Amino acid sequence: MGARMSCHIAHEHAVAAVVCLGYPLVGINGAVRDEVLLGMKTPLLLCQGTRDRMSPRARMENTVAKMSAPTTLHWVETGDHGLLATKARLKATESSQENIDHVTLGVIEKFLRSTLEI
């Protein structure tokens, strides 16, 4: 399920937490789709790529600053909407997409453990 739809469902049903991998803040027409985020009450983890055109960093950080829900924002450097880093970034950091994914999974695990107290 998509990140945006998960947030809509959290408005209608009791869920303990929401993890979004690439929330599409800006629509194809350029409209900012922040209303569901601003109305969130459920703890939220947003994992975003720094080169995701659907979620420009400044706009996402501005939106998160206005949110009332407990929100964690994790950035994947040079990640796109699917959190895939550029080959140049991988080479420069002597890393792999698998390593970047592993870091992101660690962030998700930490968020869920602290939010769900497990």
C-alpha positions, 0 to 999 in steps of 0.5 A, a space after each residue: 500500500 502506498 504511503 499516502 493511502 496508509 495515512 488516510 487509513 490511519 485517520 479512519 482506523 485505530 493503528 499504533 504507528 505508520 511507516 511511510 517509504 517515500 510519501 508523495 507530498 507534491 502531486 503531479 500537478 504541483 499541489 502540496 498534499 499535506 492535509 492528511 499529514 497535518 491531521 495525523 494523530 498516529 506516530 509516524 515515520 517518514 523515510 524520504 529520498 533527498 532527490 525525490 521530486 515528489 517530496 522536496 526536502 524543504 517542503 517536507 521539513 516545513 510540513 513536519 514542523 507543523 504536524 501535531 503527531 509524533 513524527 520521525 523524518 529519516 533522509 536517504 542521501 541522494 535517494 529517489 522516491 523509491 529510496 534508491 541512491 545514485 551510483 555516484 553516491 554509492 561509489 563515493 561512500 564505498 557503500 551499496 544499496 543493500 547497506 543503505 536499505 539496512 540502515 533504513 531498516 534499522 531506523 524503522 526497527 528503532 521507531 517501531 520498538 520505541 513506539 510500540 514499546 517492544 
